[in-house]
Amino acid sequence: MAAVVVFFVCLAIFFVFTVSVVLSWGLLAVVPLLLSVVSVLLLYRRSPAGKRVCVLVLGDIGRSPRMQYHAISLAKEGFQVDLVGFSGSKPHQGVLDNERISQHFLPEPPTFPKVLPRFLHYILKAVFQSVQLLAVLLIQTDKPAYLLVQNPPAIPTLAIAWLVCLLRGTRFLIDWHNYGYTILGLALSAKHPLLKFSKWYEGFFGALSNGNLCVTNAMRKDLLSMWGIKAVTMYDRPPLIFRSIGTEEQHELFCRLRTEYPVFGSRSGDSGKTAFTEKTQDGTIRQLVDRPALLVSSTSWTEDEDFSILLNALEVYEKSASEEGCQLPNLICAITGKGPQKEYYQGLISKKNFQHVQICTPWLAAEDYPKLLGSADLGVCLHYSSSGLDLPMKVVDMFGCGLPVCAIHFNCLHELVKHEENGLVFNNDQELAKQIQELLAGFPKTQDKLKTFRDNLQSFQSLRWDQCWKDNVLPLLKS
């Protein structure tokens, strides 16, 4: 840290002195000073980094599971880890409890006047974040051997990360989750100058990296063909906290959740019962024979995840479940997540007069989310990739818990969801409604197709994050 302070003090002195010399003696006298600055930079680059990695995500650390898993895996390998990002949601307990991991929080950008054009908002926000990133990466953290950056967001992250690596003699690694320019394309036309700049910028600075990871083989091929970037595919894999859980754990979870979310409680008000389980007189826990089915979905409540598809499918389910002689169970639907459209859809949900479908929108503690997935009967994924090249991590988590999934189709989804093997793929709300009814007909007595999917997921559950990380990421740190 002392070296960093000295570095910036020297730069400040050189800057002030250079300005005065230029004004009095002319440009030629500045050359020795510029050489001195370069010398300081070179000395700074040569200072030892030690076994240290900086993991950077320009987002909420607690809502960036893959980068948290990177940090935990790095710490297990003996690295000191500086995890940089925004505060907000509670991070993984493995991050909080690890003495090798230090968190460094970035301040949120200020609110700029609404009268300013949107384009100017982008520029001011990028400038603010650039200054904050430089301050944290150059002053608050010690020199790392590697800087691992999540992309997107690309602006200003990639440029600042590259500059910091240049100044500190650090190796620049990028973990490509998606493309920033394709996300921007959801709000801008294809011919918009900002979109064109964003694509150029992402490719230019991406190509300056020393190593790259990506989440699908399709993205690996696309990076190579579009920008000449060679990447290693590191599929998202669930850590061991995502697993199937027994009836007793389910009962304990539902008993806790029912205090805040009544749909998980028994309609009779019996303290020994939940909507799904009961405690018998001899103290054993068992599932109710007439229990409802539990459907879970996790959404970011944004434009690239159209919740209306699921809501429309549930309306069809409600209508079918109301028909005489129908074999469909009552359905409890838990939709987790935070996002800008959540309140809007909560308003729509509150207006529904469903008799056979109950919907709740909980925000769960990090340790409870895997348990909810492990207790569920069916998962639904509404994630639609802006690039068509990334895979939904929520499905990875569901599969880790042995939970079959209905997922909306996009280009490379087949790398994860195998239709009619470990789940089903749909294109619209009508197809989703049909799939939910087919899978839940006769539930809970009849679960033949769900059981087949669960059996087929056992091989997926056997390969976890730790082993995948050692096979694909660790070699990058030894090259």
C-alpha positions as CSV (number, residue, x, y, z in Angstrom):
1,M,0.0,0.0,0.0
2,A,2.9,2.3,0.8
3,A,4.2,1.8,-2.8
4,V,0.8,2.9,-4.2
5,V,0.8,6.1,-2.1
6,V,4.4,6.9,-3.2
7,F,3.4,6.2,-6.8
8,F,0.6,8.7,-6.8
9,V,2.5,11.3,-4.9
10,C,5.3,11.1,-7.4
11,L,2.8,11.4,-10.3
12,A,1.3,14.5,-8.7
13,I,4.6,16.1,-8.2
14,F,5.7,15.3,-11.7
15,F,2.4,16.7,-13.1
16,V,2.6,20.0,-11.3
17,F,6.3,20.4,-12.1
18,T,5.8,19.5,-15.7
19,V,3.0,22.1,-16.2
20,S,5.3,24.8,-14.7
21,V,8.2,23.8,-16.9
22,V,6.1,23.8,-20.0
23,L,4.9,27.3,-19.3
24,S,8.4,28.6,-18.6
25,W,11.0,26.6,-20.5
26,G,9.1,25.0,-23.4
27,L,8.3,21.5,-24.5
28,L,11.9,20.1,-24.9
29,A,12.6,20.4,-21.2
30,V,9.7,18.1,-20.5
31,V,11.3,15.1,-22.1
32,P,13.4,14.1,-19.1
33,L,10.4,14.4,-16.8
34,L,8.3,12.2,-19.1
35,L,11.1,9.6,-19.0
36,S,11.1,9.9,-15.2
37,V,7.3,9.2,-15.1
38,V,7.8,6.1,-17.3
39,S,10.6,4.9,-15.0
40,V,8.3,5.2,-12.0
41,L,5.6,3.2,-13.8
42,L,8.1,0.5,-14.8
43,L,9.3,0.2,-11.2
44,Y,5.7,0.1,-10.0
45,R,5.0,-2.8,-12.5
46,R,8.0,-4.8,-11.2
47,S,6.9,-4.7,-7.6
48,P,6.0,-8.3,-6.5
49,A,2.3,-9.2,-6.7
50,G,2.4,-12.4,-4.6
51,K,-0.4,-15.0,-4.7
52,R,-3.2,-12.5,-5.1
53,V,-6.2,-12.2,-7.4
54,C,-8.6,-9.3,-7.8
55,V,-12.1,-10.4,-8.9
56,L,-14.2,-7.5,-10.3
57,V,-17.9,-7.3,-11.0
58,L,-19.5,-4.0,-11.8
59,G,-22.7,-5.2,-10.1
60,D,-24.1,-6.4,-6.8
61,I,-21.7,-8.9,-5.4
62,G,-24.5,-10.8,-3.6
63,R,-26.3,-11.3,-6.9
64,S,-23.2,-12.4,-8.8
65,P,-22.9,-16.1,-7.8
66,R,-20.4,-17.1,-10.5
67,M,-17.9,-14.5,-9.4
68,Q,-18.4,-15.4,-5.8
69,Y,-17.7,-19.0,-6.7
70,H,-14.5,-17.9,-8.4
71,A,-13.5,-16.1,-5.3
72,I,-14.1,-19.1,-3.1
73,S,-12.3,-21.4,-5.4
74,L,-9.3,-19.1,-5.6
75,A,-9.2,-18.9,-1.8
76,K,-9.2,-22.7,-1.6
77,E,-6.1,-22.7,-3.8
78,G,-4.3,-20.4,-1.4
79,F,-4.8,-17.1,-3.2
80,Q,-5.6,-13.9,-1.4
81,V,-8.7,-12.5,-3.1
82,D,-9.9,-8.9,-3.4
83,L,-13.6,-9.1,-4.4
84,V,-14.7,-5.7,-5.9
85,G,-18.3,-4.7,-6.6
86,F,-21.4,-3.1,-5.3
87,S,-22.9,-3.9,-1.9
88,G,-26.6,-4.8,-1.6
89,S,-27.7,-8.4,-1.3
90,K,-26.0,-10.6,1.3
91,P,-23.1,-12.5,-0.3
92,H,-22.6,-16.3,-0.1
93,Q,-21.6,-17.4,3.4
94,G,-18.5,-19.0,1.9
95,V,-17.4,-15.5,1.0
96,L,-18.2,-13.9,4.3
97,D,-16.5,-16.6,6.4
98,N,-13.3,-16.9,4.3
99,E,-10.4,-15.0,5.8
100,R,-8.6,-15.0,2.4
101,I,-11.4,-13.0,0.7
102,S,-11.7,-9.2,1.2
103,Q,-14.7,-7.3,-0.1
104,H,-14.3,-3.8,-1.5
105,F,-17.5,-2.0,-2.2
106,L,-18.0,0.6,-5.0
107,P,-20.2,3.6,-4.3
108,E,-23.4,3.8,-6.3
109,P,-23.4,6.4,-9.1
110,P,-25.2,9.7,-8.2
111,T,-28.6,10.5,-9.6
112,F,-28.1,12.9,-12.5
113,P,-30.7,15.5,-13.5
114,K,-33.5,14.0,-15.5
115,V,-33.4,17.0,-17.9
116,L,-30.1,15.8,-19.3
117,P,-30.3,13.6,-22.4
118,R,-30.0,9.8,-21.9
119,F,-26.8,9.8,-23.9
120,L,-25.2,12.3,-21.5
121,H,-26.4,10.2,-18.6
122,Y,-24.5,7.2,-20.0
123,I,-21.3,9.4,-20.3
124,L,-21.5,10.9,-16.8
125,K,-22.2,7.5,-15.3
126,A,-19.2,5.9,-17.1
127,V,-16.9,8.8,-16.1
128,F,-18.0,8.5,-12.4
129,Q,-17.5,4.7,-12.4
130,S,-14.2,5.0,-14.1
131,V,-12.8,7.3,-11.4
132,Q,-14.2,5.0,-8.7
133,L,-12.8,1.9,-10.3
134,L,-9.3,3.5,-10.6
135,A,-9.4,4.6,-7.0
136,V,-10.3,1.1,-5.7
137,L,-8.1,-0.9,-8.0
138,L,-5.0,1.3,-7.8
139,I,-5.2,2.6,-4.2
140,Q,-7.5,0.4,-2.0
141,T,-6.2,-3.0,-3.2
142,D,-2.7,-4.4,-3.2
143,K,-1.1,-5.4,-6.6
144,P,-2.7,-8.7,-7.8
145,A,-1.0,-11.2,-10.1
146,Y,-4.4,-11.5,-12.0
147,L,-7.4,-9.3,-12.4
148,L,-10.5,-11.4,-13.3
149,V,-13.3,-9.3,-14.7
150,Q,-17.0,-10.2,-15.3
151,N,-18.4,-9.1,-18.7
152,P,-21.0,-7.6,-19.0
153,P,-21.1,-4.8,-18.1
154,A,-18.3,-3.8,-20.5
155,I,-18.4,0.0,-20.2
156,P,-16.3,1.2,-18.5
157,T,-15.1,-2.0,-16.9
158,L,-13.0,-3.5,-19.6
159,A,-11.0,-0.3,-20.5
160,I,-10.3,0.5,-16.8
161,A,-9.3,-3.1,-16.0
162,W,-7.0,-3.2,-19.0
163,L,-5.4,0.2,-17.9
164,V,-5.0,-1.0,-14.3
165,C,-3.3,-4.2,-15.5
166,L,-1.0,-2.2,-17.8
167,L,0.0,0.1,-14.9
168,R,0.4,-2.7,-12.4
169,G,1.9,-5.4,-14.5
170,T,-1.1,-7.7,-13.8
171,R,-2.5,-10.3,-16.1
172,F,-5.9,-9.4,-17.5
173,L,-8.6,-12.2,-17.5
174,I,-12.2,-11.8,-18.7
175,D,-15.1,-14.1,-17.8
176,W,-17.6,-13.7,-20.6
177,H,-21.2,-14.2,-19.3
178,N,-22.8,-12.5,-22.2
179,Y,-22.2,-9.5,-24.5
180,G,-22.8,-6.0,-23.2
181,Y,-23.7,-4.6,-26.6
182,T,-26.5,-7.2,-27.1
183,I,-28.1,-6.2,-23.8
184,L,-27.8,-2.5,-24.9
185,G,-29.5,-3.6,-28.1
186,L,-32.7,-4.4,-26.2
187,A,-33.2,-0.7,-25.7
188,L,-31.5,0.8,-28.8
189,S,-32.0,0.3,-32.5
190,A,-29.4,-1.7,-34.5
191,K,-28.2,1.5,-36.2
192,H,-27.7,3.6,-33.0
193,P,-24.2,5.0,-32.8
194,L,-23.9,4.0,-29.1
195,L,-24.7,0.4,-29.9
196,K,-22.1,0.4,-32.7
197,F,-19.5,1.9,-30.4
198,S,-20.3,-0.5,-27.6
199,K,-19.7,-3.5,-29.9
200,W,-16.4,-2.1,-31.2
201,Y,-15.3,-1.2,-27.7
202,E,-16.1,-4.7,-26.3
203,G,-14.2,-6.4,-29.0
204,F,-11.2,-4.0,-28.9
205,F,-10.5,-4.3,-25.2
206,G,-11.6,-7.9,-25.0
207,A,-8.8,-8.7,-27.5
208,L,-6.3,-7.1,-25.2
209,S,-6.9,-9.6,-22.4
210,N,-4.4,-12.3,-21.4
211,G,-6.9,-15.0,-20.9
212,N,-10.7,-15.6,-21.3
213,L,-13.4,-17.8,-19.9
214,C,-16.9,-18.1,-21.3
215,V,-20.1,-20.0,-20.4
216,T,-20.9,-22.0,-23.5
217,N,-19.2,-23.6,-26.5
218,A,-21.4,-21.5,-28.7
219,M,-19.9,-18.3,-27.2
220,R,-16.4,-19.7,-27.4
221,K,-16.8,-20.1,-31.1
222,D,-18.4,-16.7,-31.5
223,L,-15.7,-14.9,-29.7
224,L,-13.1,-16.5,-31.9
225,S,-14.9,-15.8,-35.2
226,M,-16.0,-12.3,-34.4
227,W,-13.0,-10.8,-32.5
228,G,-10.3,-13.5,-32.7
229,I,-10.5,-14.0,-28.9
230,K,-9.6,-17.5,-27.7
231,A,-11.6,-18.6,-24.7
232,V,-12.0,-21.6,-22.4
233,T,-15.5,-22.9,-21.8
234,M,-16.3,-23.0,-18.1
235,Y,-19.8,-24.1,-17.8
236,D,-21.8,-23.0,-14.8
237,R,-22.0,-25.8,-12.3
238,P,-23.7,-25.8,-9.0
239,P,-21.8,-25.9,-5.7
240,L,-22.8,-28.6,-3.2
241,I,-25.3,-26.3,-1.4
242,F,-27.6,-27.0,-4.3
243,R,-28.9,-30.5,-3.6
244,S,-32.1,-32.5,-3.0
245,I,-33.3,-32.3,0.6
246,G,-35.3,-34.6,2.8
247,T,-38.8,-34.2,4.1
248,E,-37.6,-33.0,7.6
249,E,-35.5,-30.1,6.0
250,Q,-38.5,-29.2,3.8
251,H,-40.8,-29.1,6.8
252,E,-38.3,-26.8,8.7
253,L,-38.0,-24.5,5.7
254,F,-41.8,-24.2,5.2
255,C,-42.4,-23.6,8.9
256,R,-40.0,-20.6,8.7
257,L,-41.3,-19.2,5.5
258,R,-44.9,-19.4,6.5
259,T,-44.5,-16.6,9.0
260,E,-43.8,-14.1,6.2
261,Y,-45.4,-15.9,3.3
262,P,-48.7,-17.6,4.4
263,V,-49.0,-19.7,1.2
264,F,-46.4,-22.1,2.7
265,G,-48.6,-22.6,5.8
266,S,-51.5,-25.0,6.4
267,R,-54.9,-23.5,5.6
268,S,-56.2,-25.1,8.8
269,G,-53.8,-23.1,10.9
270,D,-52.4,-26.3,12.5
271,S,-48.9,-25.4,13.8
272,G,-47.7,-29.0,13.1
273,K,-48.6,-28.7,9.4
274,T,-47.5,-26.7,6.4
275,A,-49.0,-26.6,3.0
276,F,-46.9,-29.6,2.0
277,T,-45.9,-31.5,5.2
278,E,-47.0,-32.5,8.7
279,K,-45.6,-33.7,11.9
280,T,-47.3,-36.8,13.2
281,Q,-48.0,-37.8,16.8
282,D,-44.9,-39.9,17.0
283,G,-42.8,-36.9,15.9
284,T,-42.0,-38.0,12.3
285,I,-42.3,-35.7,9.4
286,R,-44.2,-36.8,6.3
287,Q,-45.5,-35.3,3.1
288,L,-49.3,-34.7,2.9
289,V,-51.0,-37.2,0.6
290,D,-53.1,-34.4,-0.9
291,R,-50.4,-31.8,-1.0
292,P,-50.3,-29.1,-3.7
293,A,-47.5,-29.1,-6.3
294,L,-44.7,-26.5,-5.7
295,L,-43.5,-24.7,-8.8
296,V,-40.6,-22.3,-8.5
297,S,-39.1,-19.7,-10.9
298,S,-36.4,-17.1,-10.4
299,T,-36.6,-14.0,-12.5
300,S,-34.8,-10.7,-12.7
301,W,-38.1,-9.0,-13.5
302,T,-36.6,-7.3,-16.6
303,E,-37.4,-7.1,-20.3
304,D,-35.4,-10.1,-21.2
305,E,-37.5,-12.3,-18.9
306,D,-41.2,-11.9,-19.8
307,F,-43.1,-13.0,-16.7
308,S,-46.4,-12.6,-18.5
309,I,-45.6,-15.9,-20.2
310,L,-45.8,-17.7,-16.9
311,L,-48.7,-15.7,-15.7
312,N,-50.7,-16.5,-18.8
313,A,-49.8,-20.2,-18.4
314,L,-51.1,-20.2,-14.8
315,E,-54.4,-18.7,-16.0
316,V,-54.8,-21.6,-18.3
317,Y,-53.9,-24.0,-15.5
318,E,-56.4,-22.4,-13.2
319,K,-59.2,-22.8,-15.8
320,S,-58.3,-26.4,-16.4
321,A,-58.0,-27.2,-12.7
322,S,-61.5,-25.8,-12.2
323,E,-63.1,-28.3,-14.6
324,E,-65.1,-31.2,-13.1
325,G,-63.1,-34.5,-12.9
326,C,-59.8,-32.8,-13.5
327,Q,-56.7,-34.6,-12.2
328,L,-54.6,-31.5,-11.6
329,P,-53.4,-30.6,-8.1
330,N,-53.6,-27.2,-6.5
331,L,-50.5,-25.3,-7.4
332,I,-48.3,-23.0,-5.3
333,C,-46.0,-20.9,-7.4
334,A,-43.0,-19.2,-5.8
335,I,-41.3,-16.5,-7.9
336,T,-38.0,-15.3,-6.4
337,G,-35.8,-12.4,-7.5
338,K,-35.7,-8.6,-7.6
339,G,-36.0,-6.2,-10.5
340,P,-37.6,-3.1,-12.0
341,Q,-40.9,-4.8,-13.1
342,K,-41.6,-6.7,-9.9
343,E,-44.1,-4.2,-8.5
344,Y,-45.9,-4.0,-11.8
345,Y,-46.5,-7.8,-11.9
346,Q,-47.3,-8.0,-8.2
347,G,-50.1,-5.6,-9.0
348,L,-51.4,-7.9,-11.7
349,I,-51.1,-11.0,-9.5
350,S,-53.1,-9.3,-6.7
351,K,-56.0,-8.8,-9.1
352,K,-56.3,-12.5,-10.0
353,N,-59.1,-14.4,-8.3
354,F,-57.4,-17.9,-8.5
355,Q,-58.9,-20.8,-6.6
356,H,-56.4,-23.5,-7.5
357,V,-53.2,-21.4,-8.0
358,Q,-51.4,-19.4,-5.3
359,I,-48.5,-17.1,-6.2
360,C,-46.0,-15.5,-3.9
361,T,-42.9,-13.5,-4.7
362,P,-40.4,-14.1,-1.9
363,W,-36.9,-12.6,-1.6
364,L,-35.0,-15.4,0.2
365,A,-31.8,-15.5,2.2
366,A,-28.9,-17.0,0.3
367,E,-29.0,-20.2,2.3
368,D,-32.8,-20.6,1.9
369,Y,-32.9,-20.4,-1.9
370,P,-31.2,-23.7,-2.5
371,K,-33.5,-25.3,0.0
372,L,-36.5,-24.0,-1.8
373,L,-35.3,-25.4,-5.1
374,G,-34.6,-28.7,-3.3
375,S,-38.1,-28.8,-2.0
376,A,-39.9,-28.0,-5.3
377,D,-41.5,-30.3,-7.8
378,L,-41.0,-28.3,-11.0
379,G,-38.9,-25.3,-12.1
380,V,-39.7,-22.8,-14.8
381,C,-37.1,-20.6,-16.5
382,L,-38.1,-17.5,-18.5
383,H,-34.5,-16.3,-19.3
384,Y,-34.1,-15.4,-22.9
385,S,-30.5,-14.6,-23.9
386,S,-29.9,-11.3,-25.6
387,S,-27.0,-12.8,-27.5
388,G,-28.4,-16.4,-27.7
389,L,-25.0,-17.5,-26.4
390,D,-25.3,-17.7,-22.6
391,L,-27.1,-20.1,-20.4
392,P,-29.3,-19.4,-17.4
393,M,-27.5,-20.1,-14.1
394,K,-30.9,-20.5,-12.4
395,V,-31.4,-23.7,-14.4
396,V,-28.0,-24.9,-13.3
397,D,-29.0,-24.4,-9.7
398,M,-32.3,-26.2,-10.3
399,F,-30.5,-29.1,-11.9
400,G,-28.1,-29.2,-9.0
401,C,-31.1,-29.8,-6.8
402,G,-32.4,-32.5,-9.1
403,L,-35.3,-30.3,-10.1
404,P,-36.8,-30.8,-13.6
405,V,-37.3,-27.6,-15.6
406,C,-39.5,-26.1,-18.3
407,A,-37.3,-23.5,-20.1
408,I,-38.1,-21.0,-22.9
409,H,-36.2,-21.8,-26.1
410,F,-33.2,-19.9,-27.4
411,N,-30.2,-20.8,-29.6
412,C,-27.8,-22.6,-27.4
413,L,-30.2,-23.8,-24.6
414,H,-29.6,-27.4,-25.8
415,E,-26.1,-27.3,-24.2
416,L,-27.9,-27.4,-20.9
417,V,-31.6,-28.5,-21.2
418,K,-32.2,-31.7,-23.1
419,H,-35.8,-31.7,-24.3
420,E,-37.7,-34.8,-23.0
421,E,-34.6,-35.9,-21.2
422,N,-34.0,-33.6,-18.2
423,G,-36.7,-31.1,-18.8
424,L,-39.0,-29.5,-21.5
425,V,-38.5,-26.6,-23.8
426,F,-41.3,-24.2,-24.8
427,N,-41.7,-21.3,-27.2
428,N,-44.8,-19.6,-25.8
429,D,-47.3,-19.4,-22.9
430,Q,-49.7,-22.0,-24.5
431,E,-46.9,-24.6,-24.8
432,L,-45.8,-23.9,-21.2
433,A,-49.4,-24.3,-19.9
434,K,-49.6,-27.6,-21.7
435,Q,-46.3,-28.9,-20.3
436,I,-47.2,-27.9,-16.7
437,Q,-50.5,-29.8,-17.0
438,E,-48.9,-32.9,-18.5
439,L,-46.2,-33.1,-15.9
440,L,-48.5,-32.5,-12.9
441,A,-51.6,-34.6,-14.0
442,G,-52.4,-37.0,-11.2
443,F,-49.9,-35.4,-8.8
444,P,-48.7,-36.4,-6.2
445,K,-49.6,-40.1,-6.8
446,T,-48.5,-40.0,-10.4
447,Q,-45.1,-38.4,-11.1
448,D,-43.7,-40.8,-13.8
449,K,-42.3,-38.2,-16.1
450,L,-40.9,-36.0,-13.3
451,K,-39.2,-39.0,-11.8
452,T,-37.6,-39.9,-15.2
453,F,-36.2,-36.4,-15.5
454,R,-34.9,-36.5,-11.9
455,D,-33.2,-39.8,-12.6
456,N,-31.6,-38.4,-15.7
457,L,-30.3,-35.4,-13.7
458,Q,-28.1,-37.6,-11.5
459,S,-25.2,-37.5,-13.9
460,F,-25.4,-33.7,-14.0
461,Q,-25.4,-33.5,-10.2
462,S,-22.2,-35.6,-10.0
463,L,-20.1,-32.9,-11.7
464,R,-19.9,-29.9,-9.4
465,W,-18.3,-26.4,-9.6
466,D,-15.1,-27.3,-7.7
467,Q,-13.9,-30.0,-10.1
468,C,-15.0,-28.0,-13.2
469,W,-13.1,-25.0,-11.9
470,K,-9.9,-26.9,-11.3
471,D,-10.1,-28.4,-14.8
472,N,-10.7,-25.2,-16.7
473,V,-9.8,-22.1,-14.7
474,L,-6.8,-23.2,-12.6
475,P,-4.6,-23.9,-15.6
476,L,-5.1,-20.2,-16.7
477,L,-3.5,-19.2,-13.4
478,K,-0.5,-21.4,-13.9
479,S,0.3,-20.5,-17.5
